[in-house]
Amino acid sequence: MTQIAPTLLSLLATGSLILAGCAQPSTNAPRRSRELFGTVDGKQVFLYALSNGKGMEARIMNYGGIVVALVVPDRAGKPGDIVLGYDSLSSYLKATPYFGAIVGRYGNRIGKARFTLDGKEYTLKANDGANTLHGGLKGFDKVVWEPDESTPPSDPVLKLKYVSPDGEEGYPGTLTATVTYTLTDSNELRIDYSATTDKPTVLNLTHHSYFNLAGAGNGDILSHEMMLNADRFTPIDSGLIPTGELKGVEGTPMDFRTPTAIGARINAKDDQLRYGRGYDHNWVLNRTGDGLSLAARVVAPASGRVMEVRTTQPGIQFYSGNFLDGTNIGKGGKAYAYRNGFCLETQHFPDSPNKPQFPSAVLRPGETFTSTTVYTFSTR
Ligand code: GLA
């Protein structure tokens, strides 16, 4: 394993790179570049830089499809990196709570690490007590994806592909997954997912960036105001597995229909918050039709940054960084402590393979799974 490029990353963190890159935007200017970041499993890992010429920049590597940095201007126009992560590939290989990764084959939990499909029981690798979490021991966050550079470098687009062998981590079917990251002219990070299989299987692809709209490493996220467009959520048991019920948020600390500071009720006496050690739940999105629909809006009052999440998925996991404990030393040497970042993971509901009443996460041969999630940034 070799590693390069921490200097570029620290330049990014301070904003100096993006300022230089934005001086004279021209339509044919390269908006995607790459540098070697290291090697894993004998395969090259590149760090790609996408820029939209409007002040936004994303750094994404083909190991785990990880968003390593996401630079977004604040209210005063000052760029800042708003996702948690590391300066070097070796740090990602040592320990990461899924910072910035593409999560699969099945994001979130499957109870007792097993499920039955078409009458046959499949046993998965358990990696979260008796349950399986985020694809198992070596999920899609820990594999090298194949980059497709067929789009011109003037497009801030990165397409990644991973072929997961039949039986990997216990899942049936060879699954071919593609994930396309696009930075749009409207300050959006768009993620398009697609997948096909050669045997019936289950699938739940999501993205696991930890956001801090005040800047990564700049304290906790408790003053961020959260809006979740959901009348219901899926309550969990003490092992964080959904009970199967869809419960109204009305009158509970899970009600984010009107913007509310994340910290306002997070320590309330409530069994759901106790099980999750804070927020670590799936909300059932209010939606009509199959298209992109508003799922969440987060406002960071001090920086003025606003993030909106739109998705085609039925659910969203809001995780308030409750397992962060300061042991992950991130970019620029900053430690990420308790609740220093939050995740909004658009998804099918956790444990759907064992919950026939939930929207189906089954994919069959001949079908193509597609989903899209768009993170839009602005200021106020
Ligand atoms: C998800 C899970 C959490 C936790 C984090 C990673 O959000 O729901 O329980 O596993 O990923 O630490």
Residues whose N, C-alpha, C, O or C-beta is under 5 A from the ligand:
A	BS01	GLA	P97 D280 Y319 F323
